[in-house]
Amino acid sequence: MKKILILLISFIFSFAAVDISQIVASENNTPIFEQNASLAYSQNIENNSSILERKMPPLVFGAQLFNGNFKNFAQRVYNPDYKIAVGDQISLKIWGAVEFAQILIVDSQGNIFIPKVGAINLLGVKNSALVSVIKSKVNHIYKSNVFVYADMNAYQNVSVFVTGSVNAPGLYQGLSSDSIIQYLDKAQGINLEYGSFRNIQILRNNEVIKNVDLYDFLLKGKMELFPFRSGDVILVGNVQKYAFVRGDVQKPFRFELGDDIKTLSDLAKIAGAKPIVTNAIVKTYAEDHKLDVYSYNKMQFSKVLLRTGDEVEFQPEYVSQNISISIRGEHDGLGTLVVRRGTTLKDISRLIKANNQSDINSLQIFRKSVARTQKELIKAQLKELETLALTSTSVTPQGAAIRAQQSRTILEFIQRAKQVEPRGQIVVDDVKAYDTITLEDGDIVNVPSKNNLIIVQGEVSLPGAFVYTKKEDLKFYINQAGGFSDRADTSKVLVIRINGKAEKYHSGMKIEAGDSILVLPKIESENLQIFSMLTQILYQIAIATNVVLKI
């Protein structure tokens, strides 16, 4: 019995340990699942991936309407067709032979009472007829020299049902003069996944009395004020015809198609295609269950009819025979060279104005596309590491406490690692390969200096730059840097050559002038998957950035 009780207590603590690690993993009061969703969504946007592959609802044109800016305000607008109801307040003034000024409330029988005149029934009377009805009753008593003025002081609230594809269907109160947007905002807006901004109906007594298209307001600023009555229903339909837009546009959203958005030209106008756009790539879903991809130039836009689900990317396509290359480092020439497309690194090496300190035989190339690829690889590994850190569990309370602390440490490391910016260096192993490397627009060519320095960083006592000494090995430079720190992993030392090539140090390896020595930290984890993943990420970051990131 005693053993069973101990097992039960351990079991309860093991579950508590999972909860602790989950709580620790959530920093700044932001739930981890929200962090993961945001990361996945931002990665999809950055990669220009297909909208169908996104894990979040697509960006919808008009979504900015419903953020609370309408529901918190009421508009008291004179409405001549408004019919007076119980509870309305009437501001009445009588002057001349008799003086009377008061705010009167329409009672439960629809009357207001004026001394010496009596009860006047106003229930159902139109706003436009208010003065004439009261004046007629007053004139029965006062035949002459009596003047009447009346106005609605406060409208009685009406209750309107909001249903269909909205986020919070329900019964909402407001003024009869409030706009349909105010009522939709009270219902937390249209559901962005399947709700329509163009198919909205207002029903009264189970009959449709008005159709509303919010694109009129979004695109033209037109809003027809409609007098609501208690019991009216606002019904938001489902989106039926739509197309997605991205690329060089001001509004990269999902748009609903209609009579004003039928062609590619209409869509370009609505989405705000930039003046530099010359063509469009259209992914369309044909009736034969095939996905077709077409390319159209700007002259064809007005002839291309859109289909539901089309994914359109507007692009600028310009052919240039020249590219721009930046020259950095040790040289005496221009910082930017404009050269013909197809120029090789060997061609550039002849154009560089070298000086006595220029190391033309060790040119370095940094490319943006390579840097982006390195960044995405690191992001993917960090994502996997985050999942491992948050799903691992322990069977003992002591193990759970250790796991919680490790989770915190790993998550802090992940946040720092997300900020690293890879350099995008292309490894050039030999000067003989210069004529095989074709440069791209935006490439940076760095001319190293003929220095005799060795950079030592990472888990050493005194990181820094030290004078290169021939025939000395790794141990010599580590001692120059004060030796390994307590957290150093002496089996994980990287040597980054001046050409960007990374090598894991082994006994007998020759250290050369211009090398960088990176000492990686120890990784303490009982979880082999986490250990392996952390090791891989540290290597990736060190190679991509030439920096050791501490854990």
C-alpha positions in Angstrom: 0.0 0.0 0.0 2.9 2.3 0.9 4.5 1.7 -2.5 1.3 2.4 -4.3 0.9 5.7 -2.5 4.5 6.8 -3.4 3.8 5.9 -7.1 0.6 8.0 -7.1 2.4 11.0 -5.7 5.2 10.6 -8.3 2.6 10.4 -11.0 0.9 13.6 -9.9 4.2 15.4 -9.7 5.1 14.3 -13.1 2.0 16.0 -14.5 2.7 19.1 -12.5 6.1 19.1 -14.0 4.7 19.3 -17.5 2.6 22.2 -16.6 5.5 24.1 -15.1 7.6 23.6 -18.2 4.7 24.9 -20.3 4.3 28.0 -18.1 8.0 28.7 -18.1 8.1 28.4 -21.9 5.6 31.3 -22.1 7.5 34.5 -21.8 6.0 38.0 -21.7 2.6 36.5 -21.0 2.3 35.3 -24.6 1.1 31.7 -25.0 3.6 29.5 -26.8 1.0 28.3 -29.4 0.5 32.0 -30.3 4.3 32.5 -30.7 4.4 29.4 -32.9 1.4 30.6 -35.0 3.0 34.0 -35.5 6.3 32.5 -36.6 4.6 30.2 -39.1 2.6 33.0 -40.5 5.5 35.4 -40.8 7.6 32.7 -42.5 4.9 32.1 -45.1 4.7 35.8 -45.9 8.5 36.1 -46.1 8.8 33.1 -48.4 6.0 34.3 -50.7 4.5 30.9 -50.3 1.2 29.9 -51.8 -1.8 31.3 -49.9 -3.3 27.9 -49.8 -0.3 26.7 -47.7 -0.7 29.4 -45.0 -1.7 28.1 -41.5 -3.5 31.4 -40.7 -6.5 32.9 -42.4 -5.5 35.0 -45.4 -5.3 38.7 -45.2 -8.8 40.0 -46.2 -9.6 43.3 -47.7 -11.8 45.3 -45.3 -10.6 43.5 -42.1 -9.4 46.8 -40.7 -13.0 48.0 -40.4 -13.7 46.0 -37.3 -11.4 47.0 -34.5 -13.8 48.8 -32.2 -13.7 52.2 -33.7 -17.3 52.1 -34.7 -19.1 50.3 -31.9 -18.1 52.8 -29.2 -19.8 55.7 -30.9 -23.4 56.6 -31.8 -24.6 59.1 -34.4 -27.7 61.2 -33.8 -28.8 62.1 -37.3 -32.1 63.7 -38.3 -34.2 61.1 -39.9 -37.5 62.4 -41.3 -38.8 58.9 -41.8 -38.2 57.8 -38.2 -41.4 56.8 -36.5 -41.7 57.9 -32.9 -41.7 55.1 -30.3 -42.3 54.6 -26.6 -39.5 56.1 -24.6 -38.5 58.8 -27.1 -37.8 62.2 -25.7 -39.5 65.3 -27.3 -38.1 68.8 -26.8 -41.2 71.0 -26.9 -41.3 74.9 -26.8 -44.6 77.0 -26.9 -44.5 80.7 -26.8 -46.7 83.7 -27.6 -50.0 84.0 -25.6 -48.7 81.1 -23.4 -45.2 80.1 -22.4 -44.2 76.4 -22.1 -40.7 74.7 -22.5 -40.1 71.1 -21.4 -38.6 67.7 -22.5 -41.5 65.2 -22.6 -41.2 61.4 -22.7 -43.5 59.4 -24.9 -45.3 57.2 -22.3 -46.3 53.5 -22.6 -49.5 54.4 -24.5 -47.6 56.5 -27.0 -48.7 59.9 -25.6 -47.1 63.1 -24.4 -49.1 65.4 -22.0 -49.2 69.2 -22.4 -50.9 71.2 -19.6 -54.3 72.7 -20.6 -54.0 70.9 -24.0 -54.1 67.3 -22.8 -52.7 64.1 -24.2 -51.3 63.9 -27.7 -50.7 60.5 -29.3 -47.4 60.4 -31.2 -46.9 56.7 -31.5 -45.9 55.9 -35.1 -45.9 59.5 -36.2 -43.0 60.3 -38.6 -40.3 62.7 -37.4 -41.2 65.0 -40.3 -44.8 65.3 -39.1 -44.0 65.9 -35.4 -44.4 69.7 -35.3 -47.6 69.7 -37.4 -49.3 67.0 -35.3 -48.5 68.9 -32.0 -49.4 72.3 -33.5 -52.8 71.0 -34.7 -53.7 69.8 -31.2 -52.5 73.0 -29.6 -54.4 75.2 -32.0 -57.7 73.4 -30.9 -57.2 75.2 -27.5 -55.2 78.3 -28.4 -56.7 79.8 -31.6 -54.2 82.5 -32.2 -50.9 84.1 -31.2 -49.4 80.7 -30.1 -46.3 79.3 -31.7 -45.0 75.7 -31.5 -41.5 74.2 -32.0 -40.7 70.5 -31.4 -37.7 68.3 -32.0 -36.5 64.8 -31.0 -34.2 65.2 -28.0 -33.2 61.6 -27.7 -34.1 58.5 -29.7 -35.1 55.4 -28.0 -32.7 52.5 -28.5 -33.6 49.8 -31.0 -32.6 46.2 -30.8 -31.1 44.6 -33.9 -30.2 41.0 -34.5 -26.8 40.4 -36.2 -26.3 36.8 -37.5 -24.7 34.8 -40.2 -20.9 34.9 -40.8 -20.0 37.2 -38.0 -17.8 36.4 -35.0 -20.3 37.1 -32.3 -23.9 36.7 -33.5 -26.5 38.2 -31.1 -29.0 41.0 -30.3 -27.4 44.4 -30.1 -28.8 47.8 -29.0 -28.2 51.1 -30.8 -29.9 54.0 -32.3 -32.1 53.7 -35.4 -29.7 56.1 -37.1 -26.6 54.0 -36.4 -24.9 52.6 -39.5 -24.8 48.9 -40.4 -21.0 49.0 -39.7 -21.6 50.0 -36.1 -23.9 47.0 -35.6 -21.4 44.6 -37.3 -18.6 46.0 -35.1 -20.6 45.3 -32.0 -20.8 41.7 -33.3 -17.0 41.7 -33.4 -16.9 42.0 -37.2 -17.3 39.7 -40.1 -15.7 36.3 -39.9 -12.5 36.8 -42.0 -12.3 33.1 -43.0 -15.6 32.7 -44.8 -17.8 35.9 -44.2 -18.7 38.2 -47.1 -18.3 41.9 -47.2 -20.5 42.1 -50.3 -23.4 39.8 -49.5 -25.1 41.4 -46.5 -28.9 41.6 -46.2 -31.2 43.5 -43.8 -34.5 41.7 -43.1 -37.7 43.0 -41.5 -40.6 40.8 -40.8 -38.7 37.9 -42.5 -38.4 39.8 -45.8 -35.3 41.3 -47.3 -35.7 45.0 -47.4 -32.1 46.0 -48.3 -28.9 44.6 -49.7 -25.6 46.1 -48.6 -22.2 46.0 -50.2 -19.4 47.3 -47.9 -17.0 47.6 -50.8 -18.9 50.8 -51.7 -17.8 52.2 -48.3 -14.3 50.7 -48.5 -13.5 51.9 -52.0 -15.6 55.0 -52.5 -16.5 56.1 -49.0 -20.3 55.8 -49.8 -22.5 54.9 -46.9 -26.3 55.0 -47.2 -27.9 55.7 -43.8 -30.7 53.3 -43.1 -33.3 53.7 -40.3 -33.3 50.5 -38.2 -36.2 49.3 -36.2 -36.4 46.9 -33.3 -36.5 43.4 -34.5 -34.5 44.0 -37.8 -32.0 41.4 -38.7 -28.6 41.9 -40.3 -27.6 38.7 -42.1 -24.0 38.3 -43.3 -23.7 35.7 -46.1 -20.7 33.6 -47.0 -18.0 34.7 -49.4 -18.7 33.1 -52.8 -16.3 34.5 -55.5 -12.9 35.7 -54.5 -9.3 36.1 -55.7 -6.0 36.4 -53.8 -3.5 39.2 -54.6 0.2 39.6 -53.8 3.3 41.0 -55.3 4.0 44.7 -56.1 0.6 46.1 -54.9 -0.5 48.4 -52.2 -3.2 46.0 -50.9 -2.0 42.4 -50.9 -5.4 40.9 -49.8 -8.1 38.5 -50.6 -10.8 40.4 -52.6 -14.3 39.4 -53.3 -15.3 39.5 -57.0 -18.3 41.3 -58.2 -19.6 43.4 -61.1 -16.9 45.9 -60.5 -14.1 43.3 -60.2 -14.4 40.9 -63.1 -11.1 41.2 -65.0 -7.4 41.2 -64.2 -7.4 44.9 -65.0 -10.2 45.6 -62.4 -8.2 43.6 -59.8 -5.0 45.5 -60.5 -6.8 48.8 -60.0 -8.6 47.7 -56.8 -5.4 46.2 -55.3 -3.4 49.3 -56.1 -0.8 47.7 -58.5 2.3 49.8 -58.5 3.3 51.7 -61.7 6.3 49.4 -62.1 4.1 46.4 -62.6 4.4 44.9 -66.1 2.9 41.5 -65.9 0.9 39.1 -63.7 1.2 35.4 -62.9 -2.2 33.8 -62.4 -2.8 30.4 -60.8 -6.3 29.3 -61.7 -8.3 26.3 -60.8 -9.9 24.9 -63.9 -13.2 22.9 -64.0 -11.3 19.7 -65.1 -9.6 19.6 -61.6 -6.3 21.0 -62.9 -4.3 23.8 -61.6 -3.2 26.0 -64.5 -0.6 28.8 -64.4 -0.6 31.6 -66.9 1.5 34.8 -67.4 -0.1 37.9 -68.8 1.4 41.2 -69.8 -0.2 44.5 -68.8 -1.8 45.0 -72.2 -3.8 41.8 -71.7 -5.2 42.5 -68.2 -8.5 43.9 -69.4 -9.2 40.7 -71.4 -8.5 38.2 -68.7 -11.6 37.1 -66.7 -11.1 36.1 -63.1 -12.2 32.8 -61.6 -13.0 32.0 -58.0 -9.9 31.0 -56.1 -7.4 32.6 -58.5 -4.1 33.5 -57.0 -2.6 36.6 -58.7 0.9 37.9 -58.3 1.7 41.3 -60.0 5.3 41.6 -60.9 7.7 44.1 -62.5 9.6 42.3 -65.2 12.5 44.4 -66.7 15.4 43.0 -68.6 18.7 44.6 -67.7 22.1 43.9 -69.4 24.0 45.3 -66.5 24.3 44.5 -62.8 25.7 46.4 -59.8 28.4 44.9 -57.7 29.7 46.4 -54.4 33.4 46.3 -53.6 34.4 46.4 -50.0 37.6 45.9 -48.0 41.2 46.7 -48.8 41.4 48.5 -52.2 41.8 52.0 -53.6 39.1 51.9 -56.3 35.4 52.6 -56.6 32.9 51.1 -54.1 30.4 50.2 -56.7 30.9 48.7 -60.2 28.3 48.4 -62.9 29.2 45.5 -65.1 27.6 43.4 -67.8 25.4 40.5 -66.8 27.5 37.3 -66.8 30.6 38.9 -65.4 32.8 36.5 -63.4 34.8 36.9 -60.2 37.9 36.7 -62.3 36.7 39.7 -64.4 36.0 41.7 -61.2 39.5 40.8 -59.8 41.0 42.6 -62.8 38.9 45.7 -62.3 39.7 46.1 -58.6 42.3 48.8 -57.9 44.5 46.9 -55.4 47.1 48.3 -53.1 50.0 46.7 -51.3 47.7 45.3 -48.5 45.1 43.8 -50.9 44.9 40.0 -50.8 43.4 39.5 -54.3 43.9 35.8 -54.1 41.4 35.5 -51.2 38.4 37.4 -52.5 35.2 36.9 -50.5 31.7 37.0 -52.0 28.6 37.8 -49.9 25.2 37.1 -51.6 21.7 38.1 -50.3 20.0 35.0 -51.6 22.5 32.8 -49.8 22.0 34.8 -46.6 18.2 34.3 -46.8 18.6 30.6 -47.3 20.9 30.4 -44.3 18.4 32.3 -42.2 15.5 30.0 -43.2 17.5 26.9 -42.4 18.3 28.3 -39.0 14.7 29.3 -38.4 13.5 25.8 -39.4 15.9 24.2 -36.9 14.9 26.6 -34.2 11.3 25.7 -34.7 12.1 22.0 -34.3 14.2 22.8 -31.2 11.3 24.8 -29.7 8.9 21.9 -30.2 11.3 19.4 -28.6 11.9 21.7 -25.6 8.2 22.2 -24.9 7.1 18.6 -25.4 9.7 16.7 -23.4 8.6 15.5 -19.9 10.1 13.9 -16.8 8.9 11.2 -14.5 10.2 12.6 -11.2 9.7 16.0 -9.5 13.5 16.6 -9.5 13.7 15.8 -13.2 10.8 18.1 -13.9 12.4 21.0 -12.1 15.6 20.5 -14.1 13.6 20.2 -17.4 11.7 23.4 -16.6 15.0 25.3 -16.1 16.4 23.8 -19.3 13.3 24.8 -21.2 13.7 28.4 -20.0 17.3 28.4 -21.1 16.6 26.9 -24.5 13.8 29.4 -25.2 16.0 32.3 -24.2 18.6 30.9 -26.6 16.0 30.6 -29.4 15.0 34.2 -29.0 18.6 35.3 -29.4 19.2 33.0 -32.2 16.3 34.4 -34.2 18.1 37.7 -34.3 21.2 36.5 -36.0 21.8 37.7 -39.5 23.9 35.4 -41.7 26.4 36.9 -43.9 25.7 34.8 -47.0 29.3 34.1 -47.8 30.1 31.9 -50.8 33.1 29.7 -50.2 35.8 30.2 -52.8 38.3 27.4 -52.2 40.8 28.3 -54.9 41.8 31.3 -56.9 41.5 29.1 -60.0 37.7 28.9 -59.4 37.4 32.7 -60.0 36.5 32.3 -63.7 33.7 29.8 -62.8 31.8 32.0 -60.4 29.2 34.2 -62.2 28.2 37.3 -60.1 24.6 38.4 -59.4 23.1 41.8 -59.0 23.7 43.1 -55.5 26.7 40.8 -54.7 29.3 42.2 -52.3 33.0 41.4 -53.2 35.2 41.9 -50.2 39.0 42.3 -50.6 40.7 41.0 -47.4 43.8 42.7 -46.1 47.1 40.8 -46.0 47.0 40.7 -42.2 48.8 38.4 -40.0 46.1 38.1 -37.4 44.3 35.1 -35.8 40.8 35.8 -34.3 39.9 33.7 -31.3 36.4 33.9 -29.9 33.7 31.9 -28.1 34.4 30.0 -24.9 37.8 31.3 -24.1 38.9 33.6 -21.2 40.1 36.5 -23.3 38.6 36.5 -26.8 40.5 38.8 -29.3 42.9 39.1 -32.2 46.4 37.8 -32.0 49.5 38.0 -34.2 49.9 35.0 -36.5 53.0 33.0 -35.7 54.2 30.4 -38.2 54.2 26.8 -37.2 52.1 27.4 -34.1 49.1 25.2 -33.5 45.7 25.7 -32.0 46.9 25.3 -28.4 49.2 28.3 -28.8 46.4 30.6 -29.8 44.0 29.3 -27.2 46.7 30.0 -24.6 47.1 33.5 -26.0 43.3 33.9 -25.4 43.7 32.9 -21.7 42.8 29.3 -22.3 39.4 27.5 -22.5 36.6 28.7 -20.3 34.8 26.3 -17.9 31.9 26.0 -20.4 34.1 25.3 -23.4 33.6 22.0 -25.4 37.2 21.3 -26.4 35.9 18.7 -28.9 33.9 21.3 -30.8 36.3 23.9 -32.1 35.7 25.4 -35.6 38.3 27.0 -37.8 36.9 29.5 -40.3 39.3 30.1 -43.2 39.6 33.5 -44.8 37.7 32.2 -47.8 34.7 31.3 -45.6 35.4 27.5 -45.5 34.6 26.0 -42.1 36.5 23.0 -40.7 36.3 21.2 -37.4 39.6 21.3 -35.8 41.6 18.0 -35.6 45.0 17.2 -34.4 47.7 18.3 -36.8 45.5 20.9 -38.6 47.5 23.9 -39.7 46.4 27.3 -38.6 46.9 30.0 -41.3 47.0 33.8 -41.2 43.5 35.3 -41.3 41.8 32.3 -39.7 39.1 32.6 -37.1 39.0 30.1 -34.3 35.6 29.6 -32.7 35.3 27.6 -29.5 31.7 26.3 -29.0 30.1 25.9 -25.6 29.2 22.6 -23.9 25.6 21.4 -24.2 24.1 19.8 -21.2 21.0 17.8 -21.9 19.9 14.3 -21.2 17.6 14.4 -24.2 19.7 13.2 -27.2 17.4 14.9 -29.7 17.8 18.3 -28.0 21.6 17.7 -27.7 21.9 16.9 -31.4 19.6 19.8 -32.5 21.5 22.4 -30.3 24.8 21.2 -31.6 23.7 21.5 -35.2 22.2 25.0 -34.7 25.4 26.2 -33.0 27.5 24.9 -36.0 25.1 26.6 -38.5 25.1 29.9 -36.7 28.9 29.9 -36.3 29.5 29.1 -40.0 26.8 31.6 -41.2 27.8 34.5 -39.0 31.4 33.8 -37.9 30.1 34.3 -34.3 29.7 31.9 -31.4 26.2 32.3 -29.8 26.2 31.4 -26.1 23.6 29.1 -24.6 
